C-alpha cells in the first residue's frame, strides 16, 4: 500500500487535478486502507466474476479461501466516496447466465461494468508444425494446412 500511496502523491504533485483509477481484487489489509482508497481514487474497478459460489472458485485468496463477501463489503464502502465498477471475466459457469450475473451486479449498486472472456492457454507442445503449402495440382490460389515444417 505504501508504494500505491507514493504513486498517487507523486502524480498529484505533477497535476493536482489528475483523475485516478485503481484495479483491485478488493481485498484490503485494513479498514484504513479501504477508506484511503475511497478518498484518493476517482474510479475503483473490482475484479469479480459473479456471485460468491462462482467468484470464490475462480478468485480464492492466498490461503485458498473464498472472500467474495469481504470484496462486496469493501466495494460498498469505497462506493460511498468514489465511483466503482466491476471487471468480470466470463467463465464457463457464467457464460450461459450473463443475465443472472448482471442482476447480481445491479443488486450491488454497480453502474460500470467491463466484461472479459476467459482465454484458454495455447497448447505449447505441438508434435507437428503446421505449414501452409500451395496446392500445385489444382493450380489455384487456395491454400491448405498440412503437417510439415514451417517454410516449405
N, C-alpha and C positions, 0 to 999 in steps of 0.2 A: 504494500500500500504506500510505502514511503516513496518509491520511485514514481508511482502514479501522481502523488501529491506534488512532487517536484516538477513533473512534466506539465501539469496544469498551471502551476505557479509561473514557470518559465514562459509558457505560451501566453499567459495573461500579461507578463512583463513586456512582451513584444506587441501585443494587441489586446488592450483591456476589454474590447467588445467581442472577442473571439467566441464563436459557438463551439461547444464541446460535446462530444458523444462518447459513450462507453459501450463496448460489447462485453457482456459478462455471463458467467454461468449462474449468477445470482446468489452465490454462497459467499457471504462476507464474514470476516473474523468476529466482528462485534457490532452492537447497535451504533456505536460512534462512527464506524466506517460507513454503515448504511446511511446515516444522517449526513456525513461529509459528501458522499456520492450524490445524494439528493440535492444538496446545496450547490455543488460545483460542476454538474453536468446538465446541459440543456436537454439532452436525449440519452436515455439509457436503454440499450437493447438487451433483453434477457433471452438466453438460449433455452427454449422449452419446446419439447416435441409432442406435447399433448397432455392429457390428464395423467395423474400420478402413476397409474398402473403401466402406462407406456413410457413416460419420461424416466421413471425410476429404473427401468430396464436398460434404457439407452444412455442415461447420464448419471451413473452412480458416483458418489463421492470417492475420495481416496481410499476409504475403507470398504468400498463396495456397497454402501448403504444408499437407499433411495432418499432423497432430500427435497422432493418436489414441494412439500408443504412449507419448508423453510424458504424456498425460492419464491413461492406465492406470497408469503408474509413480507419478504424483502421488497418484492415488486410493488406491493400495495403501499408500503412505507415510502419508497422512492417516488411513487406516483403522486404523493401529496405535494411535492415541490418541483418535480421535473416531468417532462414527457417520457413515457415509457412505451416500448414496443416489444414484440416477440419476434425472434428469428427462429423459425421452426423447420426442422428437417422432416420431410415427408418420408416416413419409414414404412416398412411392409405392413405394420399393424394399422397405419392411418391412411394409407393410400386410397382405400375404398370408403373411408368415413371422414372426409375433409369437412363435411357439414357439421358433424359432431365436434370435431376439433375446433372449428371456428366458433361454434356456440360456447365451448368451454372458454376460449379466449375472451369472448364477449362478456361472459359472466365475471371474468376477472377485471373487466373495465378497459380492455385493450382497444386502442383506436389505431394502432400502427402494427401492421403485420408484414413479415417478409418470409417467403417460403423457399426452401431449397430442397431439391430431390436428393435422396441418398444416391451416391455413385458407387457402384461396386468396383473393387480394385481390378485393374487389368492383369490378366494372367501373365506372369513374368517368365514362366517356364514353358516355352513353346518347343515341341520336338522338331517341327519342321518350319522353316521360314516360308511364308507365302510370298511369292513373287508374281508380278504381273508379266504375262507373256502373251505376245500377239499371236492370234490365230492365223498363221500364214496360209493355211489351206483355204480358208474362207475368203481370203483377200479382202477382209473388211476391217473397219476401224474398231470393231468390237474387241474388247479385252476380256480375259477370264482369269480368275485366280487359280493357280496351280501350285502344288508343293514344289519347292525348289530353292535355289539360292537367290538372294536378292541381287538384282542387277543383270539377270540372264535375259 
